[in-house]
Amino acid sequence: MQMDLIMIIGLAAVFVMLINLYQVVSLKSKMSGGLVGKSWNLMILLVVLFAAGYSILPFLATLPVETLRTIVSLILFFGAIYVLITIRLIYGIIKELSS
């Protein structure tokens, strides 16, 4: 495997996602359940999926274009779900703090 800009960016993304995974798992013990606890479990799952997706990045160069497009589409789809859950989680926290 040749070390090029795409590889360096991919490895940086994996590193950041591993930090994110550590943080999201570490914060789980501080959750009391309820809306935040339920959403947090799903957040952990999505961070694991992203970390796995980013980890396979170096191996994607050998795949057919159609397979590559499918993988990228799945990563983008789960990214959209992640954003949705994050927004709903923040909304729920604001709602609980306001009442």
N, C-alpha and C positions, 0 to 999 in steps of 0.2 A: 504494500500500500504506500502510495506516494503522499507525503505530507504537504498539502497545498492549503490555500486559504479556506476552502470549504471544510477540509478536515479540521483545521484549527478552530474554526467557528463551531463546528459540530462538537468537538471535545470540550470547548468552553461551555456550550449549552448543556452537555451531560454533567459537567462539574456543577453548574448553577442548579440544575434539577436535583442533584444529589444533596446539595445544601438545602434546597426547598423541602425535599423529602425528610431530611433530618429535623428541620424546624416544624413541619406539620405533624410529624409523629411525636416530637417532644411536647408540643402544645396539647396533644390529645389528653394527657393526664390532667390537664387543668380544666377540662370540659366537664360540666356537671350533667350533661344530657340535654333533654329538651330539643328545641329547634337547632341550637348551635351544635349540640352533640351529634344529632342525626346528619346534619349537613357536613360536619367535619369528617365523618366516616367516608362519605362520598368524595370529599376533597382529597383525602388520603389515597383513595383508589385512583382518582384521576391523576394525582401527582406520580403515583407508581406507573400508570400507563404512559405518561409523558416521559418519565425517566427511561422506561423501556424503549419507547419510540425513538428517543434521542440516542440511545445506546446503539441502536442498529444502524444509525446514519452512516458509519464508515463502510458498511457492507452493501449499501443501496446502489452503488455505482455499477455493480455487475448485474442488476436486475433489469428485466425488460421494462420499457417505458410505461406500458399499461399497468404493470404491477406497482411501479414507482408512483404513478398518479393515484392509484387506489390507496396506497399507504399514506401519501401526503394528504389526500382527502380525509382519511380517517383521523389523522392527527389534527387537522383543522376542525373537523366536526367535534372531536372531544375537547378541543380548545374552546369552542363556542359553548359547549355544555359547562365547562369550567367557569367561564365568565358569567354565565347565567346563574350558576350556583353561588358564586362569590357575591354577585349583586343581591340575590335573594337573602343570603346570609347577612350581609350588611344591612339590608332593609329590615330584616327581622330583629337585629340587634338594636337598631335605631328605634324601632317601634316599641320594643321592650323597655328601653331606657326612657322613652317619652311618656310611658304610661305609669 
